[in-house]
Amino acid sequence: MRIGILAGETSGDQLGAGLIRAIKHHAPHAVFEGIAGPKMIEAGCSSFYPMEKLSVLGIVEVIKHYRELKAIRDHLIEHFIDSPPDVFIGIDLPDFNLPMERKLKEAGIPTVHYVSPTVWAWRPGRVHGIAKSVNLMLTMFPFENEIYEQHNVPVEFVGNPIADMFPMQPDRTVARHKLDIPEQAKVIALLPGSRVSELQRHADLFIKTATWCHEKNPDVQFIVPLASKELRHIFENTLQQLGTNLPITLFDGQSHDVLMACDAVLLASGTAAVEAMLMKRPMVVTYKLNWLSYRIMKAMLNVPYVCMPNNLAGSEIAPEFIQHNAKPEKMGPVLLDYLEHPEKSIPIIEKFTEIHQTLRKNADETAALAVLKLVTE
């Protein structure tokens, strides 16, 4: 069995690695090739390009890299049409993967898209293009299936692999011991993004917010997981430029341990918000985009909340400070309030626990069986 597969960011690499391992459990001799990150490569996938080539975000940023992205996609389409795989799996990156999946499907290659685009949040008309692009949509959240069923797009809710992996009751003591953090310390985690473009926009804001908190409460400590050497370099340079003397510790990766160890978290909206929810940590959510990307996205957004935990909860259980509202003096008080009044986090933890239970579906295995069923039908 030969499988084409493509991921373009850290979260997709993690999803892809789990899926590859699960498929190999049932089909040990399956061969995987496409674009992969380190975890997928370790699981056995050959990568034609570095995954980082696809790690751009925002409309303006994509336009800047359009020629290179188009050349990569054209090459992959040509390769897979000339040497058809049994199935092609696009993981997230809908604006890159779906046009490619459409070409491959038209050529008779079965296609799967893993992680639904947010058609329920903005640009709902995309579902018509999706119907022409995929033979199967795999969703991570239960409410996403409805729009696909309405348009006769084959769909399966597989749950969230992170929900399977994270414990229902995270052990803060164990995490703090692992990271050498004192048990009684008051700790805020900073997760400013896993992409270079995100960190370039957020590093200054996150450090200034931490500085605001430290000035109000000098006992607070800060911990930051950074997914690569490049991200760490950017963050360290920003710390140096701001001349801060924050009690801050940087970690290479270890984002899950960092989330488990903290009392509260400031994060850039995205996968990190779901992970913080599954770790049952009260959070403040922020995000900044290029001004033109933000104006366009704001005009298209059809939901009241930016981050997934709030959409799953149906209320702003995680306060959001987006674009011009993202200011240290607004976010800092909320973070300190979590630390100074832990009893306020009890209903938040209860709601996050309830959502966690609905997302536990043994996702890697469920997704693998759905892919294999499509291939063997």
C-alpha positions as CSV (number, residue, x, y, z in Angstrom):
1,M,0.0,0.0,0.0
2,R,1.3,3.4,-1.0
3,I,0.0,6.6,0.7
4,G,0.5,10.2,-0.1
5,I,0.4,12.5,2.9
6,L,1.0,16.2,3.5
7,A,1.3,18.3,6.7
8,G,2.6,21.8,6.9
9,E,2.9,22.7,10.6
10,T,3.7,21.2,14.0
11,S,0.2,20.2,14.9
12,G,-0.3,18.5,11.5
13,D,3.0,16.7,12.0
14,Q,1.8,15.3,15.2
15,L,-1.6,14.2,13.7
16,G,0.2,12.6,10.7
17,A,2.6,10.7,12.9
18,G,-0.2,9.2,14.9
19,L,-2.1,8.3,11.8
20,I,0.9,6.7,10.1
21,R,1.6,4.5,13.1
22,A,-2.0,3.4,13.4
23,I,-2.2,2.5,9.6
24,K,1.1,0.6,9.9
25,H,-0.4,-1.4,12.7
26,H,-2.9,-2.8,10.3
27,A,-0.8,-2.6,7.1
28,P,2.9,-3.0,8.2
29,H,4.3,-2.7,4.7
30,A,2.5,0.6,3.8
31,V,4.7,3.3,2.3
32,F,4.2,7.0,3.0
33,E,5.5,10.0,1.1
34,G,4.8,13.7,0.6
35,I,5.7,16.5,3.0
36,A,6.3,15.7,6.6
37,G,7.7,17.1,9.8
38,P,10.2,15.3,12.1
39,K,7.5,13.2,13.9
40,M,6.1,11.9,10.6
41,I,9.5,11.2,9.3
42,E,10.4,9.3,12.4
43,A,7.1,7.3,12.0
44,G,8.3,6.3,8.5
45,C,7.3,9.0,6.0
46,S,9.5,10.3,3.2
47,S,9.4,14.1,2.7
48,F,10.0,15.8,-0.6
49,Y,10.3,19.2,1.0
50,P,11.0,20.6,4.5
51,M,7.7,21.1,6.2
52,E,8.7,24.6,7.2
53,K,8.2,25.6,3.5
54,L,4.5,25.5,4.1
55,S,4.5,27.2,7.5
56,V,3.2,30.6,6.5
57,L,0.0,32.2,7.8
58,G,-2.3,35.0,6.8
59,I,-3.5,36.1,3.4
60,V,-0.7,38.7,2.8
61,E,2.0,36.3,3.9
62,V,0.7,33.6,1.5
63,I,0.7,36.1,-1.3
64,K,4.4,36.9,-0.6
65,H,5.3,33.2,-1.0
66,Y,2.8,32.4,-3.7
67,R,5.2,31.4,-6.5
68,E,7.2,29.0,-4.2
69,L,4.1,27.4,-2.8
70,K,2.5,27.0,-6.2
71,A,5.7,25.3,-7.5
72,I,5.7,22.9,-4.6
73,R,2.1,22.0,-5.1
74,D,2.4,21.6,-8.9
75,H,5.3,19.3,-8.4
76,L,3.5,17.1,-5.9
77,I,0.4,17.0,-8.1
78,E,2.5,15.9,-11.1
79,H,4.3,13.3,-9.0
80,F,1.2,11.7,-7.6
81,I,-0.7,11.7,-10.9
82,D,2.3,10.1,-12.7
83,S,2.7,7.6,-9.9
84,P,-0.7,7.3,-8.2
85,P,-0.9,6.3,-4.5
86,D,-3.7,4.2,-3.1
87,V,-4.9,7.3,-1.3
88,F,-3.8,10.8,-0.6
89,I,-4.3,12.4,2.9
90,G,-4.1,16.2,3.3
91,I,-3.7,17.2,6.9
92,D,-5.1,20.7,7.6
93,L,-3.7,23.5,5.4
94,P,-7.0,23.7,3.5
95,D,-5.9,26.5,1.1
96,F,-3.0,24.5,0.0
97,N,-4.3,20.9,0.3
98,L,-7.8,21.2,-1.0
99,P,-6.9,22.4,-4.5
100,M,-4.3,19.7,-4.7
101,E,-6.8,17.1,-3.5
102,R,-9.3,18.2,-6.1
103,K,-6.7,17.6,-8.9
104,L,-5.9,14.2,-7.5
105,K,-9.5,13.2,-7.1
106,E,-10.2,14.3,-10.7
107,A,-7.4,12.0,-11.7
108,G,-9.1,9.1,-9.9
109,I,-7.0,9.1,-6.7
110,P,-9.0,8.7,-3.5
111,T,-8.5,11.7,-1.2
112,V,-8.9,12.3,2.5
113,H,-8.8,15.6,4.3
114,Y,-8.0,15.4,8.0
115,V,-9.1,18.3,10.2
116,S,-12.1,20.1,8.8
117,P,-11.6,23.7,7.6
118,T,-13.6,26.1,9.7
119,V,-16.5,26.2,7.2
120,W,-18.8,26.6,10.2
121,A,-17.0,29.8,11.2
122,W,-16.2,31.6,7.9
123,R,-16.6,31.1,4.2
124,P,-19.3,28.4,4.5
125,G,-19.5,28.3,0.7
126,R,-16.2,26.4,0.7
127,V,-18.2,23.2,1.4
128,H,-19.1,23.0,-2.3
129,G,-15.4,23.0,-3.3
130,I,-14.6,20.5,-0.6
131,A,-17.3,18.1,-2.0
132,K,-15.4,18.2,-5.3
133,S,-12.0,17.7,-3.6
134,V,-12.4,14.9,-1.1
135,N,-13.7,11.4,-0.9
136,L,-13.7,11.5,2.9
137,M,-13.6,14.3,5.5
138,L,-12.2,13.4,9.0
139,T,-13.4,15.8,11.7
140,M,-12.1,16.4,15.2
141,F,-15.1,18.1,16.7
142,P,-18.6,16.6,16.8
143,F,-20.5,19.7,15.6
144,E,-18.6,19.9,12.4
145,N,-20.3,16.9,10.8
146,E,-23.6,18.5,10.2
147,I,-22.6,20.9,7.4
148,Y,-20.9,18.0,5.5
149,E,-23.9,15.7,5.9
150,Q,-26.2,18.5,4.6
151,H,-24.1,18.6,1.4
152,N,-23.6,14.8,1.0
153,V,-19.9,14.9,1.7
154,P,-18.7,11.6,3.3
155,V,-17.6,12.5,6.8
156,E,-16.5,10.8,10.0
157,F,-15.9,12.3,13.5
158,V,-12.8,10.7,14.8
159,G,-12.2,12.8,17.9
160,N,-9.0,14.6,18.8
161,P,-5.8,12.6,19.3
162,I,-4.6,15.1,21.9
163,A,-7.8,14.3,23.9
164,D,-6.8,10.6,23.9
165,M,-3.2,11.5,24.9
166,F,-3.9,14.0,27.7
167,P,-5.0,12.7,31.2
168,M,-8.4,13.6,32.5
169,Q,-6.7,14.8,35.7
170,P,-3.3,16.4,34.8
171,D,-0.7,16.1,37.6
172,R,0.8,19.5,38.1
173,T,3.2,18.1,40.8
174,V,4.8,15.6,38.4
175,A,5.2,18.2,35.6
176,R,6.8,20.7,38.0
177,H,9.2,18.1,39.2
178,K,10.1,17.2,35.6
179,L,10.7,20.9,34.8
180,D,12.4,21.7,38.1
181,I,9.8,24.2,39.1
182,P,9.0,24.7,42.9
183,E,5.7,23.2,44.0
184,Q,4.4,26.4,45.6
185,A,5.5,28.8,42.8
186,K,2.9,30.9,41.0
187,V,3.5,30.1,37.3
188,I,2.1,31.6,34.1
189,A,2.9,29.8,30.8
190,L,3.4,31.8,27.6
191,L,2.6,30.1,24.3
192,P,3.1,32.8,21.6
193,G,2.8,30.5,18.6
194,S,4.5,27.6,16.8
195,R,5.1,29.4,13.5
196,V,7.9,32.0,12.9
197,S,5.3,34.5,11.6
198,E,3.2,34.1,14.7
199,L,6.2,34.6,17.1
200,Q,7.4,37.6,15.2
201,R,4.0,39.3,15.8
202,H,3.5,38.0,19.4
203,A,6.9,37.9,21.2
204,D,6.9,41.6,22.1
205,L,3.3,41.5,23.3
206,F,3.7,38.4,25.4
207,I,6.9,39.6,27.0
208,K,5.4,43.0,27.8
209,T,2.3,41.3,29.3
210,A,4.6,39.2,31.5
211,T,6.5,42.3,32.5
212,W,3.2,44.0,33.5
213,C,2.2,40.9,35.6
214,H,5.6,40.8,37.2
215,E,5.5,44.5,38.2
216,K,2.2,43.9,39.9
217,N,3.2,40.6,41.5
218,P,7.0,40.0,41.7
219,D,6.5,36.4,42.9
220,V,5.1,35.3,39.5
221,Q,7.3,33.1,37.4
222,F,7.0,32.5,33.6
223,I,7.7,29.5,31.5
224,V,7.8,29.4,27.7
225,P,8.0,26.3,25.4
226,L,9.5,27.0,22.0
227,A,9.2,24.4,19.3
228,S,12.5,25.0,17.4
229,K,15.9,26.7,17.6
230,E,14.7,29.4,15.3
231,L,11.7,30.2,17.5
232,R,13.9,30.3,20.5
233,H,16.4,32.6,18.8
234,I,13.5,35.1,17.9
235,F,12.2,35.0,21.5
236,E,15.6,35.4,23.1
237,N,16.4,38.4,20.8
238,T,13.1,40.1,21.8
239,L,13.9,39.5,25.5
240,Q,17.3,41.1,25.0
241,Q,15.8,44.1,23.0
242,L,13.3,44.8,25.7
243,G,16.0,44.6,28.4
244,T,13.7,42.8,30.8
245,N,14.7,41.0,34.0
246,L,11.8,38.7,34.1
247,P,12.0,35.4,36.1
248,I,11.4,33.5,32.9
249,T,12.6,30.0,31.8
250,L,12.6,28.8,28.2
251,F,12.2,25.2,27.2
252,D,13.0,23.5,23.9
253,G,9.6,22.0,23.1
254,Q,7.9,20.3,26.2
255,S,4.8,22.4,25.6
256,H,2.6,19.7,27.2
257,D,4.7,19.6,30.4
258,V,4.7,23.4,30.5
259,L,0.9,23.5,30.3
260,M,0.6,20.9,32.9
261,A,3.0,22.7,35.2
262,C,1.4,26.2,35.0
263,D,-1.4,27.8,37.0
264,A,-2.6,29.9,34.0
265,V,-1.6,30.4,30.4
266,L,-1.4,33.3,27.9
267,L,-1.5,31.8,24.4
268,A,-2.0,32.6,20.7
269,S,-5.3,31.2,19.5
270,G,-4.9,27.8,17.7
271,T,-4.0,24.3,18.7
272,A,-2.5,25.5,21.9
273,A,-5.9,26.7,23.1
274,V,-7.3,23.2,22.7
275,E,-4.3,21.7,24.5
276,A,-4.7,24.2,27.4
277,M,-8.4,23.2,27.6
278,L,-7.5,19.5,27.7
279,M,-5.0,20.3,30.5
280,K,-7.8,22.1,32.3
281,R,-5.8,25.3,32.6
282,P,-7.5,28.7,32.7
283,M,-6.3,30.8,29.8
284,V,-6.2,34.1,28.2
285,V,-6.4,34.0,24.4
286,T,-4.9,36.5,22.0
287,Y,-4.0,36.9,18.4
288,K,-2.5,39.5,16.0
289,L,-2.4,39.4,12.2
290,N,-1.2,41.6,9.4
291,W,-3.8,44.4,9.4
292,L,-5.1,43.5,5.9
293,S,-5.4,39.8,6.8
294,Y,-7.3,40.8,9.9
295,R,-9.7,43.1,8.1
296,I,-10.5,40.4,5.6
297,M,-10.9,37.6,8.1
298,K,-13.0,39.8,10.5
299,A,-15.4,40.5,7.6
300,M,-15.8,36.8,6.9
301,L,-16.1,35.5,10.4
302,N,-19.5,33.9,11.2
303,V,-18.9,32.9,14.9
304,P,-18.7,35.0,18.0
305,Y,-15.4,33.5,19.2
306,V,-12.0,33.0,17.8
307,C,-10.7,30.1,19.9
308,M,-12.1,26.6,19.8
309,P,-12.7,26.1,23.5
310,N,-15.1,29.0,23.5
311,N,-17.0,27.7,20.5
312,L,-17.2,24.2,22.1
313,A,-18.4,25.7,25.4
314,G,-20.8,28.1,23.7
315,S,-19.5,31.0,25.9
316,E,-16.4,33.1,26.4
317,I,-15.0,30.8,29.0
318,A,-11.5,31.8,27.9
319,P,-11.3,35.6,27.6
320,E,-10.2,36.7,24.1
321,F,-8.1,39.8,23.3
322,I,-7.7,40.0,19.6
323,Q,-5.7,42.5,17.4
324,H,-6.0,46.0,18.7
325,N,-7.6,44.7,22.0
326,A,-4.4,42.7,22.7
327,K,-2.8,44.9,25.3
328,P,-0.7,44.0,28.4
329,E,-2.8,46.2,30.7
330,K,-6.0,44.3,29.6
331,M,-4.6,40.7,29.6
332,G,-2.4,41.0,32.6
333,P,-5.2,41.6,35.2
334,V,-7.1,38.5,34.0
335,L,-4.0,36.3,34.3
336,L,-3.2,37.6,37.8
337,D,-6.9,37.1,38.8
338,Y,-6.6,33.4,37.9
339,L,-3.6,33.2,40.3
340,E,-5.0,35.2,43.1
341,H,-8.5,33.7,43.1
342,P,-8.1,30.0,42.1
343,E,-11.7,29.3,43.1
344,K,-12.8,31.2,40.0
345,S,-11.2,28.5,37.9
346,I,-13.4,25.7,39.3
347,P,-16.3,26.1,36.8
348,I,-13.8,26.5,34.0
349,I,-12.1,23.2,34.9
350,E,-15.5,21.5,35.1
351,K,-16.5,22.6,31.7
352,F,-13.1,21.7,30.1
353,T,-13.4,18.2,31.7
354,E,-16.9,17.8,30.2
355,I,-15.6,18.8,26.7
356,H,-12.6,16.5,27.1
357,Q,-14.8,13.5,27.6
358,T,-16.7,14.2,24.3
359,L,-13.5,14.4,22.3
360,R,-12.0,11.0,23.4
361,K,-12.6,8.7,20.5
362,N,-9.2,6.9,20.0
363,A,-8.7,9.2,17.1
364,D,-5.5,7.7,15.5
365,E,-7.1,4.3,15.3
366,T,-10.5,5.6,14.3
367,A,-9.0,7.7,11.5
368,A,-6.7,4.9,10.3
369,L,-9.7,2.5,10.0
370,A,-11.7,5.1,8.1
371,V,-8.8,5.6,5.6
372,L,-8.2,1.8,5.2
373,K,-11.9,1.3,4.6
374,L,-11.9,3.9,1.8
375,V,-8.8,2.2,0.2
376,T,-10.3,-1.3,0.3
377,E,-13.9,-0.4,-0.8
